[in-house]
Amino acid sequence: MSQQTFLKVPFVWEEPKPLIEISPRLTFEPVKALQDDRFISAVARVMAESVDASDQQRAAEPDFHAAVEMFLNSASEDFLYQDEWWQFGINEAGEIVGFVLPVIFAGCAKADLEEGTIYYMGVVPEYRGLGFGNDLLSRGTRILQEVGVWQVFCDTAVDNVRMISAFKQVGYRQYSEPWERPI
């Protein structure tokens, strides 16, 4: 049986660039711990309504909560990050509108600069369509700039029109034609 795949659009942010400006609409707070129920709940809500095939597969798991936790915990196996890099975006009413999880690739440094990616990010469903994805992506990119990266390489499902738009609006460029990725 062959492995299922889906199409993803690759994007890259290449340095050097001025530090990215972040809209003041949100404040940002570190997630602090993967076991934080607010975090797991926010990620689960994002995944449950995602157009990404791998998110849909996780959402279909019998124990969806455990699948979300396993996905989040697996970041430390393949990537490096500091806990304070993973952040909630919070509106002026104190509500979590989303989160951003920037990381760096282990072993991909070039001239003492790291290569980064956004491991995962999302806007909770009731706040979608208001531009908060741009704010979250900007914050994650800024964190990686402050760490010192030579590039940030990301991708998103070809059907994720909002994320594709966010990448373009924040200053990422499409790296190549869409490619197949395993689910």
C-alpha positions as CSV (number, residue, x, y, z in Angstrom):
1,M,0.0,0.0,0.0
2,S,1.4,3.4,-1.0
3,Q,1.7,6.2,1.4
4,Q,-0.9,9.0,1.1
5,T,0.3,12.4,0.1
6,F,-1.0,15.9,-0.4
7,L,0.3,19.0,-2.0
8,K,2.0,21.8,-0.1
9,V,3.2,25.2,-1.2
10,P,6.8,26.0,0.0
11,F,7.7,29.5,1.1
12,V,11.0,31.1,2.2
13,W,12.0,34.2,4.1
14,E,15.6,35.0,3.3
15,E,17.9,37.2,5.5
16,P,19.3,39.8,5.8
17,K,16.1,41.9,6.2
18,P,15.2,44.6,8.7
19,L,13.5,43.2,11.8
20,I,9.9,42.6,10.9
21,E,7.3,45.0,12.3
22,I,4.6,43.4,14.5
23,S,1.1,44.8,14.7
24,P,0.2,46.0,18.2
25,R,-3.3,44.3,17.9
26,L,-2.1,41.3,19.9
27,T,0.0,40.8,22.9
28,F,2.1,37.7,23.0
29,E,2.7,35.4,25.9
30,P,4.9,32.2,26.1
31,V,2.9,29.0,26.0
32,K,5.1,27.8,29.0
33,A,4.3,24.1,28.9
34,L,3.1,21.6,26.4
35,Q,0.7,20.3,29.1
36,D,-1.1,23.6,29.4
37,D,-4.7,22.7,28.7
38,R,-5.3,26.1,27.0
39,F,-2.6,25.3,24.6
40,I,-3.7,21.8,23.8
41,S,-7.3,23.0,23.4
42,A,-6.3,25.9,21.1
43,V,-4.2,23.5,18.9
44,A,-7.0,20.9,18.8
45,R,-9.5,23.6,17.8
46,V,-7.3,24.8,15.0
47,M,-6.6,21.2,13.8
48,A,-10.2,20.2,13.9
49,E,-11.1,22.8,11.3
50,S,-7.9,22.8,9.3
51,V,-7.7,22.2,5.5
52,D,-4.3,20.4,6.0
53,A,-4.7,16.7,5.3
54,S,-2.3,15.7,8.1
55,D,-4.3,17.8,10.6
56,Q,-7.5,16.2,9.4
57,Q,-5.9,12.8,9.9
58,R,-5.0,13.7,13.5
59,A,-8.5,15.1,14.1
60,A,-9.9,11.7,13.0
61,E,-7.9,9.8,15.6
62,P,-9.9,8.0,18.3
63,D,-8.0,10.0,21.0
64,F,-7.6,13.3,19.3
65,H,-6.3,15.0,22.4
66,A,-3.4,12.4,22.6
67,A,-2.7,12.8,18.9
68,V,-2.3,16.6,19.4
69,E,0.0,16.1,22.4
70,M,2.1,13.6,20.4
71,F,2.4,16.0,17.5
72,L,3.5,18.8,19.8
73,N,5.9,16.7,21.7
74,S,7.5,15.4,18.5
75,A,8.9,18.9,17.8
76,S,11.7,18.3,20.2
77,E,12.8,15.2,18.3
78,D,13.5,17.0,15.1
79,F,13.9,20.7,15.9
80,L,15.5,23.0,18.5
81,Y,13.7,25.8,20.3
82,Q,13.5,27.6,23.5
83,D,10.2,27.4,25.4
84,E,9.6,31.1,25.3
85,W,9.6,31.1,21.5
86,W,6.3,29.3,21.5
87,Q,3.6,32.0,22.0
88,F,0.0,32.7,22.3
89,G,-1.5,35.7,20.5
90,I,-3.9,37.4,22.9
91,N,-6.4,40.1,22.0
92,E,-7.3,43.1,24.2
93,A,-10.1,41.2,25.8
94,G,-7.6,38.7,27.1
95,E,-8.7,35.9,24.7
96,I,-6.3,33.6,22.9
97,V,-6.8,34.1,19.2
98,G,-4.0,31.8,18.1
99,F,-0.5,30.6,18.6
100,V,2.8,30.4,16.8
101,L,5.6,27.8,17.3
102,P,8.9,28.8,15.7
103,V,11.8,26.4,15.7
104,I,15.2,25.9,14.1
105,F,16.4,22.9,12.2
106,A,19.2,21.0,13.9
107,G,22.4,20.9,11.9
108,C,21.4,23.4,9.2
109,A,23.4,26.4,10.4
110,K,25.3,28.4,7.8
111,A,27.9,31.0,8.6
112,D,26.9,30.9,12.3
113,L,23.2,31.5,11.4
114,E,20.4,29.0,11.9
115,E,17.7,27.9,9.5
116,G,14.3,28.2,11.0
117,T,10.7,27.2,10.3
118,I,7.3,27.7,11.8
119,Y,6.6,24.3,13.2
120,Y,2.9,25.0,13.5
121,M,0.7,28.0,13.9
122,G,-3.0,28.7,13.9
123,V,-5.8,31.0,14.5
124,V,-8.7,29.6,16.5
125,P,-11.8,29.3,14.3
126,E,-13.9,32.2,15.7
127,Y,-11.0,34.7,14.9
128,R,-10.2,33.5,11.4
129,G,-10.5,36.0,8.5
130,L,-9.4,39.0,10.6
131,G,-5.7,39.1,9.7
132,F,-4.5,37.5,12.9
133,G,-2.6,34.9,10.9
134,N,-0.4,37.7,9.6
135,D,0.2,38.9,13.1
136,L,1.2,35.5,14.4
137,L,3.4,34.7,11.4
138,S,5.1,38.1,11.8
139,R,5.7,37.4,15.5
140,G,7.2,33.9,14.8
141,T,9.4,35.3,12.0
142,R,10.6,38.1,14.3
143,I,11.5,35.6,17.0
144,L,13.6,33.6,14.4
145,Q,15.2,36.9,13.2
146,E,16.2,37.7,16.8
147,V,17.7,34.2,17.2
148,G,19.7,34.7,14.0
149,V,18.6,32.9,10.9
150,W,19.8,32.9,7.4
151,Q,16.4,31.7,6.2
152,V,13.0,30.6,7.4
153,F,11.6,27.8,5.3
154,C,7.9,26.9,5.6
155,D,5.1,25.3,3.7
156,T,1.3,25.0,3.8
157,A,-1.4,23.0,2.2
158,V,-2.2,24.1,-1.4
159,D,-5.8,24.6,-0.3
160,N,-4.9,26.8,2.7
161,V,-5.6,30.1,0.9
162,R,-5.5,32.2,4.1
163,M,-2.1,30.9,5.0
164,I,-0.7,31.3,1.5
165,S,-2.0,35.0,1.6
166,A,-0.3,35.5,5.1
167,F,3.0,34.2,3.8
168,K,2.9,36.6,0.9
169,Q,1.7,39.6,3.0
170,V,4.4,39.1,5.6
171,G,7.2,39.0,3.0
172,Y,7.8,35.3,2.3
173,R,8.2,34.3,-1.3
174,Q,7.0,31.0,-2.9
175,Y,10.1,28.9,-3.2
176,S,8.9,26.5,-5.9
177,E,5.9,24.8,-7.4
178,P,3.7,22.8,-4.9
179,W,5.2,19.5,-3.9
180,E,3.8,16.2,-2.5
181,R,4.3,15.6,1.2
182,P,3.3,12.6,3.2
183,I,0.2,12.9,5.3
